């Protein structure tokens, strides 16, 4: 009987020691994985990210794809609440309200109006934007170097893009009167047009404006420029780019060379662009979001970034249609 009691005691003591050892391992594992953004169960911790985009078009879509890839590459698993305003200002405001009240960990704002709408409603939720032209004038940040609040991101203006385009219009295309179709109600567009006009005034070029408020007005506005201009310059205006095929049709029918603001518009029929990939600026915005989500930095401390690696891309099919020779001095890449 005594032997049985002793044996039972040893078994119980051993079981207790084994459980204590297992408990110690769980606590250690939980601490380590928590620092890596995972839960104590070993499953990846999901963050909730609100996504607001002003309209559907390839450049903005590519930027969002880049953003997602950056988080994926960093090992962050995210649940995305994706909203698209389809260029409706009322819907844009509603989306902003919904995202701010939904308890997201971070908001990705893809365009100037999208960023402005959410930034006006919260000073607490981190906001990372892209596809914004002038973050300071849009009152999203205090300065490019020191945003100073809960908002930062990447802009879609490369400082040399507009001067390079203006120079090309004058020196290579012989332009004198350049037509610009844009939504004057979009701050992003107004800032670009003003910058283009300033550069063109330096070299003696004239800008002829055609303003629109919806994508349905784009074709008619472009047609109104026929006979008044010898070329077109379509900036990264969300309203116009969402209906770019109608501009391409009018330009081609009238043999007007059309410079554009980004590579997706070259692929869709624009003659050429000095630019960058929207996927890249979306990816760079995603890298900033990773730092914020991991607690490494705050939006206030992350400088707004310009696009890198300015390149010149030409649509050979459009050049052939216009009877233009792609010269070696252009140092152009061909759109794929």
Protein Blocks (a to p, Z undefined) as FASTA:
>chain_A
ZZmmmmmmmmmmmmmmmmmmmmmmmmmmmmmmmmnopafkopacddddddddfbdcfklm
mmmmmmmmmmmmnopacddddddekhpaklmmmmmmmmmmnopabdcdedjklmmmmmmm
ockbccddehifblmlnomafbfklnopabdcddfbdfklmmmmmmmmmmmnopabdcdd
ddfkbmklmmmmmmmmmmmmmnopacdddddfbfklmmmmmmmmgojacbdcddfdfklm
mmmmmmmmmmmmnopacddfbfklmmnopabdcdddfklmmmmmmmmmmmmmnopacfkl
mccdddehiaddddfklmmmnopacdfklopacdZZ
